[in-house]
């Protein structure tokens, strides 16, 4: 079953770790001032789900031989990367690298505080 069909992912599948740490990061060798990446990407659910979608496409297209590497870069990596690494809008934008417990968007504080 593709990773993106297991949403929400309650555990990080080994295949995703292998894809991100072993394959994807090989493509991401430089970062600019407006780029942020968190080595603890597993602690960022919004990044995990987007990375799972990318891993599915990698398996299906680049490794499956149906679409070339150029298309993977153009259609998948170039599309998703800003949503991950943009320091102002990406999944890691608020990361202070302390990884406190995160709350869902629909979390309501008790007593309205």
C-alpha positions in Angstrom: 0.0 0.0 0.0 1.4 3.4 -0.9 2.5 5.5 2.0 0.1 8.4 1.1 -2.8 6.0 1.4 -1.9 5.4 5.1 -2.7 9.0 6.0 -2.6 10.0 8.7 0.6 8.1 9.4 0.8 7.1 13.0 4.3 5.6 12.7 7.1 6.5 10.3 7.5 3.6 7.9 11.1 2.4 7.3 10.7 3.0 3.6 10.1 6.7 4.2 13.2 7.1 6.4 15.2 5.3 3.7 13.8 7.6 1.0 14.3 10.9 2.9 17.6 10.2 4.6 19.1 8.0 1.9 17.8 9.4 -1.4 16.1 12.8 -1.1 18.7 14.5 1.0 21.3 13.5 -1.6 19.5 16.0 -3.9 19.3 18.7 -1.3 23.0 19.5 -0.9 22.8 23.3 -0.4 20.5 25.7 1.3 20.1 29.4 1.1 19.2 32.0 3.7 15.5 31.5 3.1 15.7 27.7 3.5 15.2 25.6 6.6 15.5 21.9 7.1 15.0 20.0 10.3 17.1 16.8 10.8 14.3 15.7 13.1 11.8 15.9 10.2 10.0 12.8 11.7 8.7 15.2 14.4 6.8 17.4 11.9 3.6 15.6 10.8 2.9 18.1 7.9 6.4 17.4 6.5 6.0 13.6 7.0 2.8 13.4 5.0 4.2 15.5 2.2 7.4 13.4 2.2 5.3 10.3 2.0 3.6 11.6 -1.1 7.0 12.3 -2.6 8.3 8.8 -1.7 5.3 7.3 -3.4 6.0 9.2 -6.6 9.6 8.3 -6.4 8.7 4.6 -6.2 6.1 4.8 -8.9 7.8 7.0 -11.4 11.6 7.3 -11.0 12.3 3.8 -9.9 9.4 2.2 -11.8 10.7 3.6 -15.1 7.5 5.2 -16.1 8.7 8.7 -15.7 12.3 10.0 -15.8 14.3 11.8 -13.2 13.6 15.1 -14.9 9.9 14.7 -14.5 10.3 13.7 -10.9 12.3 16.9 -10.2 9.9 19.1 -12.2 6.6 17.7 -11.1 7.3 16.4 -7.6 10.4 17.8 -6.0 10.1 21.3 -7.4 6.5 21.4 -6.4 6.8 20.1 -2.8 10.2 21.4 -1.8 9.0 25.0 -1.1 6.2 23.7 1.1 8.9 21.9 3.1 11.9 24.1 3.3 10.8 27.7 2.8 11.8 29.5 6.0 8.7 31.7 6.0 6.0 29.3 4.7 7.4 25.7 4.8 6.7 22.9 7.2 9.8 23.7 9.3 9.2 27.4 9.5 8.3 27.5 13.2 10.9 24.9 14.2 13.1 26.0 17.0 14.7 22.6 17.1 13.4 21.9 20.6 10.5 19.7 19.3 8.0 20.4 22.0 4.8 18.5 21.7 2.8 19.8 18.8 -0.9 20.3 18.7 -3.3 19.8 15.9 -4.8 22.9 14.3 -8.2 22.1 15.8 -6.8 22.0 19.4 -8.7 24.2 21.8 -7.0 25.3 25.0 -8.9 24.6 28.2 -10.7 27.6 29.6 -10.0 29.5 26.4 -6.4 30.3 27.4 
